[in-house]
Amino acid sequence: SNCFTVILLTFQTNILTELKNWKLNLIQHHKLQMRQEKEKHATHVKQLQNEMENLKELLHTYEISISRKDEVVITNLTQALEKQKERVELMRKFTLWRIQHVKTKQEEYANSIANRHFRTALMKKVWAAWRSASEVKWKDKVARACQLRAEDVCVQLTNDYEAKIAELTATLEQRKAEILRLHSERDQYEDTMKKAFMRGVCALNLEAMTMFQSK
């Protein structure tokens, strides 16, 4: 009896060690995926920063061009450009915030699913080990009752796991659609600002032509 107990304890220790290693590998894989997502996010932020720098250079060029024109027209156009720049900056910050918010939610759901999956796998392995060790001594009736109970628990955990995956998938699709909408709005704002620049330049050219003709 003591020998059988030692064998059972050794078997359980090996199972727990294997599960611990499996959990560490799963966490390592999840960290790798999150690092890749952060790198993609950093690349996207860098692209947005480059676009802002280009817009700032374009604004600086227009400021130099209109510095020789009428002071009232310069003031009005500069104010309009500053408002457009503030709107674009606000939209960029809001987009970054939304992306970070989505990433945080994804990490929380991913951790929750990983923990639930780990508990389910642990329960299945522990139950399998218990069944193989107890089949020698225990009666068939007790073994069948325990088996049915463990299967019910596993089915419930599996259903919860699948429901959580469906919820996460729906949330992710919703966040993707929101990001696409924000990108579309940003493009519209940039197009509006460019058109405003062109209208301002045309107005300045017409005004200058009128002044030269009158002189």
HUVEN-V337502 format. One line per field, one symbol per residue. ss: DSSP state (H for helix, E for strand, - for the rest). phi: phi as a letter, one per 20 degrees, with the letter a starting at -180 (. if undefined). psi: psi as a letter, one per 40 degrees, with the letter a starting at -180 (. if undefined). A space follows every 10 residues. Layout:
ss: ???
phi: ???
psi: ???
This chain:
ss: -HHHHHHHHH HHHHHHHHHH HHHHHHHHHH HHHHHHHHHH HHHHHHHHHH HHHHHHHHHH HHHHHH---- HHHHHHHHHH HHHHHHHHHH HHHHHHHHHH HHHHHHHHHH HHHHHHHHHH HHHHHHHHHH HHHH-----H HHHHHHHHHH HHHHHHHHHH HHHHHHHHHH HHHHHHHHHH HHHHHHHHHH HHHHHHHHHH HHHHHHHHHH HHHH-
phi: .fffffffff ffffffffff ffffffffff ffffffffff ffffffffff ffffffffff fffffefeef ffffffffff ffffffffff ffffffffff ffffffffff ffffffffff ffffffffff ffeeffdfff ffffffffff ffffffffff ffffffffff ffffffffff ffffffffff ffffffgfff ffffffffff fffff
psi: dddddddddd dddddddddd dddddddddd dddddddddd dddddddddd dddddddddd dddddedeah dddddddddd dddddddddd dddddddddd dddddddddd dddddddddd dddddddddd dddedddiid dddddddddd dddddddddd dddddddddd dddddddddd dddddddddd dddddddddd dddddddddd dddd.
